[in-house]
Amino acid sequence: MLTSVIRAVIFDLDGTLLDSKEAIVISFQEAARRMNIEIDEDIVRNLIGIPAREIIKRAALTPLREEEVVRFVHLRREIFKDLWKREVKLYPDVMETLIALRDRGYLLGIASSNNEERLRAMVHFFNLDELIPVAIGYGKGIRPKPYPDMILKVIEKLGISPQEALYVGDTEQDYISAQRAGTYYIMIDREGHMTWHKTPVIRSLLELLRLLP
């Protein structure tokens, strides 16, 4: 069981609360097809959680000019905007876990690498704003993961210290962000394919109800 000093649980969004990874990959595939760019889809999957411009720079099989990167990021954003409401789903363990944590008195937040506009739209679309009052994405003055900025901003808005927060995510970028922010961290590995020994690992968010007092 985790320490009783924890007052807040902060969640990553993609791959943690939302089943969105394949939709993200599809958006990269389609943008690459339209621009006649070859990409390594495994690299895209492995890097989900950092900004799209960094993903495409690493996933493109040939180096891209800056103007191509900018065009790709804009195109992919527009493609994803058209498909996420159809393709992205809330994981089935999310609402039960959030309600139980709220009822136990935990403060709840989201720290996501989505831009602020899309994050707000997704949180509202899936009714997460009814349970999670603070959701921070990257934007003006907020650097993306693995910087700790968005986690620290959630902590600030919740009125707690980093040592009173637990961050739950599904990538090493999430872990690095939490470590830099000074919070506790739990990795969620829904498919059970990850080799991870640095922190506790769970397969379902419902396991948090066993780990937290």
Backbone bond lengths (Angstrom), bond angles and torsions (degrees), N, CA, C in turn:
res aa  C-N    CA-C-N  psi(-1)  N-CA   C-N-CA  omega(-1)  CA-C   N-CA-C  phi
1 M - - - 1.465 - - 1.523 109.76 -
2 L 1.333 116.14 140.31 1.452 120.81 -179.87 1.525 110.90 -74.81
3 T 1.324 115.45 162.40 1.450 121.35 -177.28 1.527 112.55 -60.26
4 S 1.298 115.72 145.94 1.465 121.15 -178.97 1.517 112.19 -75.37
5 V 1.358 117.31 -3.22 1.463 119.06 179.19 1.525 111.45 -73.18
6 I 1.323 118.09 -16.92 1.464 121.26 -178.03 1.527 110.44 -67.96
7 R 1.329 114.91 125.52 1.462 121.83 179.17 1.522 112.77 -112.18
8 A 1.330 117.06 -17.53 1.464 120.49 -175.67 1.517 110.69 -138.55
9 V 1.337 115.31 145.15 1.464 121.88 173.52 1.526 106.99 -118.70
10 I 1.318 114.98 122.57 1.460 122.38 -178.97 1.521 107.93 -112.30
11 F 1.329 116.21 135.81 1.459 120.70 -174.71 1.520 111.61 -116.23
12 D 1.315 115.23 143.25 1.456 121.94 160.39 1.533 106.81 -68.77
13 L 1.324 117.60 165.70 1.473 119.82 -178.46 1.525 111.52 -103.23
14 D 1.338 117.53 -69.20 1.460 121.73 -174.72 1.526 110.85 -68.60
15 G 1.331 116.08 123.11 1.448 120.88 179.46 1.519 113.85 86.06
16 T 1.322 116.47 -9.64 1.471 121.28 179.66 1.517 109.98 -112.97
17 L 1.333 116.83 -57.64 1.462 121.30 175.12 1.525 111.41 -98.52
18 L 1.324 116.78 -34.17 1.464 121.16 -176.50 1.520 111.47 -114.74
19 D 1.327 115.27 136.44 1.462 122.85 173.90 1.526 106.97 -84.57
20 S 1.318 115.79 85.74 1.473 121.11 -169.74 1.523 113.34 -125.01
21 K 1.305 117.96 -4.27 1.465 119.16 -171.30 1.520 112.97 -62.22
22 E 1.333 117.80 -42.92 1.462 118.96 -179.08 1.528 110.93 -67.00
23 A 1.322 117.43 -35.56 1.465 119.97 176.53 1.521 110.65 -63.50
24 I 1.321 116.89 -39.21 1.464 120.69 177.63 1.519 110.07 -64.71
25 V 1.337 116.84 -44.15 1.465 120.28 178.99 1.522 110.19 -61.94
26 I 1.320 117.33 -43.10 1.472 121.07 178.60 1.526 110.75 -58.08
27 S 1.327 116.51 -41.13 1.467 119.57 -179.10 1.527 111.06 -65.68
28 F 1.328 117.38 -35.97 1.469 120.51 175.37 1.525 110.72 -68.39
29 Q 1.325 116.14 -42.53 1.467 119.88 179.33 1.527 111.15 -59.64
30 E 1.335 115.94 -45.47 1.459 119.93 -176.14 1.532 111.30 -69.47
31 A 1.328 116.42 -41.48 1.470 119.13 178.01 1.529 110.02 -63.56
32 A 1.329 117.05 -40.26 1.460 120.68 178.75 1.523 110.90 -65.01
33 R 1.332 116.68 -40.57 1.471 120.50 179.00 1.527 110.76 -61.75
34 R 1.331 116.40 -45.33 1.470 120.04 -178.11 1.523 111.97 -66.01
35 M 1.323 116.54 -29.99 1.464 120.03 -178.69 1.524 112.63 -98.25
36 N 1.352 116.24 3.02 1.461 121.55 179.08 1.534 111.11 58.20
37 I 1.338 114.56 46.61 1.456 121.63 178.69 1.529 108.52 -114.27
38 E 1.313 116.92 134.74 1.465 120.35 174.96 1.523 109.42 -90.82
39 I 1.342 116.04 133.68 1.457 120.26 -179.19 1.526 110.40 -130.05
40 D 1.321 115.29 157.67 1.462 122.23 173.82 1.531 106.79 -94.38
41 E 1.336 116.63 107.97 1.465 120.52 -174.59 1.524 112.21 -67.69
42 D 1.318 117.87 -28.53 1.464 120.20 177.20 1.519 110.70 -65.52
43 I 1.324 116.95 -38.30 1.464 120.24 177.29 1.522 109.46 -64.43
44 V 1.327 116.81 -41.72 1.474 120.33 177.75 1.522 109.38 -57.61
45 R 1.322 117.88 -50.18 1.473 121.44 -178.93 1.528 111.86 -59.08
46 N 1.307 115.42 -42.22 1.462 119.71 -175.76 1.523 112.86 -72.49
47 L 1.327 117.11 -21.76 1.467 120.26 -176.07 1.518 113.58 -102.78
48 I 1.328 117.69 1.33 1.461 119.33 178.23 1.524 108.81 -56.93
49 G 1.323 114.76 129.15 1.457 120.11 -175.84 1.518 112.18 123.24
50 I 1.360 115.76 -15.72 1.457 119.43 173.35 1.536 107.36 -111.21
51 P 1.329 119.16 166.10 1.471 120.93 -176.18 1.527 112.82 -57.37
52 A 1.334 115.34 147.18 1.465 121.73 -177.19 1.527 111.82 -58.66
53 R 1.336 117.76 -35.33 1.465 119.10 -178.73 1.532 111.08 -64.77
54 E 1.312 116.77 -33.91 1.465 119.30 177.77 1.525 111.02 -74.02
55 I 1.334 115.71 -36.10 1.469 119.11 178.93 1.521 110.83 -63.76
56 I 1.333 117.46 -48.66 1.460 119.53 -175.20 1.524 110.98 -68.60
57 K 1.309 117.93 -32.61 1.465 119.96 177.67 1.519 111.13 -63.78
58 R 1.332 117.37 -32.80 1.466 121.07 179.92 1.524 112.29 -88.91
59 A 1.339 116.45 -29.41 1.465 119.95 -174.44 1.528 113.32 -87.55
60 A 1.328 117.78 -22.36 1.467 120.20 179.77 1.520 109.70 -65.61
61 L 1.331 116.89 134.48 1.462 121.16 -176.78 1.521 112.47 -76.92
62 T 1.331 117.05 -16.26 1.468 121.70 172.25 1.524 107.59 -128.75
63 P 1.338 118.38 146.28 1.468 120.86 -177.80 1.528 112.20 -58.35
64 L 1.323 116.37 140.72 1.459 122.04 179.88 1.519 110.20 -105.89
65 R 1.339 115.34 144.04 1.452 119.82 172.31 1.523 108.99 -72.35
66 E 1.315 117.73 157.58 1.458 121.40 -178.06 1.518 111.43 -56.92
67 E 1.337 117.47 -40.77 1.467 119.46 -179.59 1.523 111.66 -65.80
68 E 1.339 117.14 -29.79 1.463 120.37 176.11 1.523 110.44 -71.42
69 V 1.317 116.24 -39.29 1.462 120.27 177.77 1.527 109.97 -61.71
70 V 1.322 116.78 -46.21 1.470 121.25 -179.81 1.524 110.24 -61.71
71 R 1.316 116.88 -44.53 1.473 120.59 179.43 1.522 111.10 -63.64
72 F 1.332 115.97 -42.53 1.458 119.92 -179.50 1.524 110.67 -62.00
73 V 1.317 117.20 -47.03 1.463 121.16 -177.70 1.525 110.42 -59.99
74 H 1.330 116.50 -43.30 1.470 119.97 179.34 1.531 110.64 -64.52
75 L 1.340 116.45 -45.35 1.463 120.73 -178.94 1.518 110.84 -63.38
76 R 1.329 117.06 -45.79 1.467 119.88 179.85 1.519 111.65 -61.71
77 R 1.334 116.26 -38.78 1.468 120.29 178.52 1.525 111.03 -61.07
78 E 1.334 116.56 -42.82 1.465 120.46 179.79 1.526 111.24 -67.29
79 I 1.315 117.32 -39.09 1.463 120.95 177.84 1.527 110.35 -63.87
80 F 1.321 116.36 -46.15 1.463 120.14 -179.02 1.525 110.91 -64.59
81 K 1.323 116.62 -36.38 1.464 120.89 178.47 1.523 110.81 -59.30
82 D 1.330 116.73 -33.85 1.460 121.17 -178.40 1.531 113.22 -80.35
83 L 1.326 117.28 -22.16 1.469 117.60 -172.21 1.519 115.60 -112.26
84 W 1.352 118.86 -16.62 1.464 117.07 -169.39 1.524 113.81 -66.00
85 K 1.335 117.93 -32.96 1.460 118.68 -179.65 1.523 111.95 -68.04
86 R 1.324 117.45 -23.42 1.465 121.60 177.11 1.519 112.13 -88.17
87 E 1.318 117.38 -37.39 1.460 121.62 -168.43 1.527 114.80 -99.38
88 V 1.321 117.69 -27.93 1.463 120.52 -175.39 1.530 110.00 -86.97
89 K 1.319 116.72 136.75 1.470 121.88 -179.16 1.525 110.05 -127.51
90 L 1.332 114.91 152.41 1.454 121.48 172.72 1.526 108.06 -80.42
91 Y 1.328 117.47 131.12 1.459 119.15 177.14 1.535 109.44 -62.40
92 P 1.325 117.95 143.74 1.477 120.92 -173.09 1.522 114.97 -66.82
93 D 1.340 118.56 -16.25 1.467 119.83 -179.39 1.528 113.35 -91.53
94 V 1.336 116.66 -0.83 1.467 119.97 -169.67 1.522 112.92 -70.81
95 M 1.320 117.43 -55.88 1.462 119.48 -171.85 1.532 111.70 -64.58
96 E 1.322 116.50 -41.67 1.475 119.31 179.10 1.528 110.69 -60.47
97 T 1.332 115.73 -42.35 1.465 119.77 -179.98 1.525 111.28 -66.06
98 L 1.319 117.09 -46.71 1.462 120.76 -178.19 1.528 111.51 -62.53
99 I 1.315 116.90 -43.00 1.469 120.68 -179.61 1.530 109.87 -63.49
100 A 1.329 116.38 -43.27 1.463 119.91 -179.59 1.524 111.55 -64.98
101 L 1.324 116.98 -41.80 1.472 119.88 178.73 1.521 110.97 -65.39
102 R 1.325 116.17 -42.24 1.473 119.33 177.56 1.519 110.73 -61.19
103 D 1.321 116.29 -43.26 1.463 119.89 -178.35 1.524 112.35 -67.51
104 R 1.327 116.60 -23.48 1.466 119.98 175.43 1.528 112.07 -82.54
105 G 1.327 115.85 -5.57 1.457 119.78 176.92 1.514 115.87 98.01
106 Y 1.330 117.81 7.91 1.457 119.92 178.61 1.530 111.06 -76.76
107 L 1.327 115.39 141.28 1.456 121.35 169.95 1.524 107.96 -78.65
108 L 1.334 117.35 145.58 1.462 121.03 -174.70 1.522 110.51 -126.15
109 G 1.336 115.97 143.62 1.454 120.82 178.64 1.516 110.94 -151.60
110 I 1.333 115.05 167.88 1.462 122.54 175.37 1.521 108.22 -128.18
111 A 1.323 116.01 134.09 1.465 122.54 172.03 1.520 106.80 -126.55
112 S 1.329 116.42 109.48 1.463 121.57 -169.57 1.517 111.28 -129.99
113 S 1.328 115.74 149.52 1.466 120.51 176.55 1.524 112.65 -79.78
114 N 1.320 118.25 0.11 1.460 120.24 171.96 1.523 109.26 -65.59
115 N 1.339 116.05 150.12 1.456 117.61 173.50 1.524 109.03 -68.40
116 E 1.310 116.15 159.61 1.468 121.68 -172.16 1.524 112.50 -57.69
117 E 1.334 117.25 -41.72 1.470 120.21 -177.27 1.521 111.30 -62.86
118 R 1.341 116.28 -48.68 1.463 119.37 -178.99 1.519 110.95 -68.09
119 L 1.329 116.82 -38.12 1.460 119.83 179.40 1.520 111.13 -59.77
120 R 1.325 116.49 -46.73 1.471 119.91 178.75 1.521 111.06 -59.90
121 A 1.339 116.11 -42.00 1.473 120.44 -179.29 1.529 110.76 -63.72
122 M 1.320 117.15 -43.22 1.467 120.37 -178.53 1.526 111.33 -68.98
123 V 1.321 116.85 -44.45 1.462 120.65 179.70 1.523 110.56 -58.99
124 H 1.327 116.36 -41.23 1.469 119.96 -179.92 1.534 110.63 -71.83
125 F 1.334 117.52 -43.55 1.464 121.84 -176.85 1.524 111.73 -58.60
126 F 1.335 116.65 -38.79 1.470 121.14 -177.79 1.533 112.67 -95.51
127 N 1.324 116.25 12.38 1.479 122.76 176.91 1.530 113.01 59.89
128 L 1.317 116.83 25.27 1.457 119.91 178.66 1.523 111.73 -74.26
129 D 1.331 116.30 -22.95 1.471 119.44 -179.18 1.526 111.88 -68.26
130 E 1.321 117.84 -14.49 1.460 120.42 176.42 1.534 111.38 -72.79
131 L 1.344 116.11 -21.71 1.464 121.06 -176.97 1.527 113.05 -116.68
132 I 1.331 116.02 -25.69 1.464 120.69 -175.21 1.523 108.72 -117.82
133 P 1.321 117.97 105.60 1.463 120.82 -173.97 1.525 114.68 -78.33
134 V 1.342 117.65 -20.51 1.466 120.39 -175.27 1.526 109.17 -124.44
135 A 1.331 116.18 122.12 1.461 122.01 177.05 1.525 108.39 -137.03
136 I 1.321 116.16 121.99 1.461 121.16 -176.46 1.527 109.52 -122.75
137 G 1.337 115.71 129.25 1.455 122.01 173.08 1.516 109.22 -113.74
138 Y 1.335 115.53 -173.29 1.455 116.70 179.34 1.524 109.32 -86.53
139 G 1.313 115.47 150.19 1.451 121.50 -178.44 1.517 109.43 176.48
140 K 1.283 116.28 -152.58 1.458 121.06 -176.67 1.536 110.41 -58.79
141 G 1.324 115.19 119.27 1.458 119.75 177.87 1.512 114.58 79.58
142 I 1.322 118.18 -2.60 1.466 122.41 -179.86 1.527 108.30 -119.74
143 R 1.319 116.67 110.82 1.457 120.45 179.72 1.529 110.45 -79.93
144 P 1.336 117.09 153.00 1.472 119.83 -178.97 1.519 111.67 -76.34
145 K 1.323 115.95 167.80 1.454 120.84 173.14 1.535 109.58 -60.55
146 P 1.314 119.28 145.23 1.461 127.40 15.21 1.530 115.40 -89.02
147 Y 1.336 118.06 11.80 1.469 118.74 172.33 1.531 108.61 -64.62
148 P 1.316 118.03 152.77 1.465 120.75 -176.27 1.527 114.16 -88.67
149 D 1.343 117.16 3.87 1.465 121.01 -167.81 1.521 113.84 -53.22
150 M 1.341 117.27 -48.86 1.468 119.29 -173.39 1.532 111.27 -69.43
151 I 1.319 117.32 -36.10 1.465 119.48 176.31 1.520 109.87 -64.95
152 L 1.329 116.23 -45.16 1.469 120.01 -179.20 1.524 111.40 -64.01
153 K 1.337 117.08 -33.31 1.467 119.92 178.54 1.521 110.79 -68.79
154 V 1.328 116.99 -40.27 1.466 120.09 176.05 1.523 109.78 -61.48
155 I 1.324 116.75 -45.34 1.464 122.05 179.36 1.525 110.77 -58.57
156 E 1.334 115.49 -44.30 1.472 120.17 178.35 1.524 111.16 -59.47
157 K 1.329 116.38 -45.97 1.469 120.22 -177.35 1.528 111.73 -69.15
158 L 1.320 117.18 -29.47 1.464 120.39 178.03 1.527 111.88 -80.07
159 G 1.325 116.55 -13.78 1.462 120.40 176.60 1.515 114.24 74.85
160 I 1.348 116.31 35.68 1.465 120.84 -179.83 1.524 109.25 -126.49
161 S 1.327 116.45 178.96 1.459 121.42 174.92 1.526 109.03 -99.89
162 P 1.335 117.92 158.98 1.469 119.88 177.97 1.522 113.06 -56.08
163 Q 1.320 117.16 -34.41 1.467 120.79 -177.94 1.528 112.58 -70.06
164 E 1.335 116.46 -10.27 1.467 120.74 178.78 1.522 112.00 -100.60
165 A 1.342 116.68 8.57 1.469 120.32 -175.39 1.518 111.71 -118.63
166 L 1.312 115.24 145.53 1.464 123.80 171.83 1.517 107.39 -115.38
167 Y 1.330 117.17 128.57 1.465 120.85 175.67 1.520 108.56 -106.31
168 V 1.320 116.80 134.09 1.461 123.22 -179.68 1.526 108.42 -117.25
169 G 1.335 116.41 120.85 1.456 120.62 -179.59 1.508 111.24 -145.70
170 D 1.334 115.45 -177.83 1.468 119.17 -173.60 1.529 113.38 -127.39
171 T 1.336 117.93 10.11 1.458 119.90 -179.59 1.524 110.50 -136.37
172 E 1.323 115.11 164.67 1.463 119.47 176.18 1.525 110.67 -66.95
173 Q 1.336 117.18 -29.04 1.467 120.00 175.96 1.532 110.26 -61.02
174 D 1.333 116.35 -39.01 1.466 120.54 177.23 1.527 110.15 -63.38
175 Y 1.323 115.63 -42.46 1.464 120.31 -179.72 1.527 111.01 -62.05
176 I 1.323 116.29 -45.55 1.467 120.07 -179.53 1.524 110.26 -62.90
177 S 1.332 116.76 -41.55 1.464 120.63 178.40 1.520 111.31 -60.56
178 A 1.334 115.99 -45.00 1.461 120.39 -179.89 1.527 111.19 -65.39
179 Q 1.316 115.62 -41.33 1.459 120.02 179.34 1.528 110.33 -61.49
180 R 1.321 116.54 -44.37 1.460 120.71 -179.88 1.524 111.83 -68.34
181 A 1.332 115.95 -29.67 1.468 119.85 178.75 1.522 112.01 -79.16
182 G 1.330 116.72 -19.15 1.463 120.39 -179.85 1.512 114.38 86.80
183 T 1.353 117.34 23.04 1.457 120.95 179.96 1.526 110.94 -101.38
184 Y 1.324 116.04 166.78 1.457 121.07 167.56 1.530 108.15 -70.69
185 Y 1.338 116.53 159.11 1.471 120.00 -179.01 1.521 110.23 -143.41
186 I 1.336 114.90 139.77 1.458 122.60 170.82 1.517 107.95 -128.66
187 M 1.325 115.69 134.50 1.459 122.01 177.33 1.527 109.58 -92.87
188 I 1.338 116.65 131.92 1.459 119.61 172.03 1.521 108.34 -103.62
189 D 1.313 116.06 126.21 1.464 123.77 -179.23 1.522 106.97 -124.12
190 R 1.303 116.22 85.72 1.464 121.02 -171.90 1.529 112.91 -65.79
191 E 1.319 117.43 -30.33 1.463 120.36 -176.81 1.525 112.54 -94.89
192 G 1.313 118.05 -10.11 1.452 121.17 177.70 1.510 114.97 71.95
193 H 1.343 116.41 24.46 1.463 120.24 -177.26 1.524 113.13 -100.34
194 M 1.310 117.14 -5.15 1.454 120.64 -170.23 1.528 111.20 -91.41
195 T 1.328 115.31 138.71 1.464 121.07 171.11 1.517 106.88 -99.52
196 W 1.308 116.85 110.93 1.465 120.89 -171.38 1.514 109.16 -147.90
197 H 1.331 116.00 122.60 1.456 119.76 -176.60 1.528 112.77 -126.33
198 K 1.325 117.28 2.99 1.463 119.70 -173.89 1.526 113.15 -79.54
199 T 1.319 116.85 -30.13 1.464 122.19 -177.47 1.520 108.73 -144.11
200 P 1.343 118.10 170.76 1.467 119.47 174.09 1.527 111.88 -58.57
201 V 1.334 116.26 147.65 1.462 122.71 179.01 1.520 108.48 -123.03
202 I 1.329 116.49 135.90 1.459 121.57 175.61 1.516 109.14 -123.91
203 R 1.322 116.38 156.95 1.468 121.55 177.93 1.515 111.50 -100.49
204 S 1.326 116.39 -21.88 1.460 122.38 -179.30 1.517 108.94 -139.92
205 L 1.326 116.48 147.04 1.461 120.07 176.70 1.520 111.74 -62.93
206 L 1.319 116.85 -24.95 1.462 119.63 179.42 1.531 112.25 -61.47
207 E 1.320 117.00 -22.53 1.453 120.93 178.32 1.531 111.13 -66.04
208 L 1.336 117.37 -21.98 1.460 120.05 176.58 1.528 111.13 -60.53
209 L 1.317 116.64 -30.74 1.464 120.49 -177.26 1.527 110.86 -70.09
210 R 1.313 116.64 -22.21 1.455 121.13 174.74 1.536 111.16 -85.31
211 L 1.317 115.95 -33.90 1.461 120.61 -174.97 1.522 113.43 -82.59
212 L 1.331 116.27 -27.16 1.458 120.43 -178.73 1.523 111.06 -99.65
213 P 1.324 117.82 139.90 1.469 119.55 -178.52 1.531 112.07 -71.21
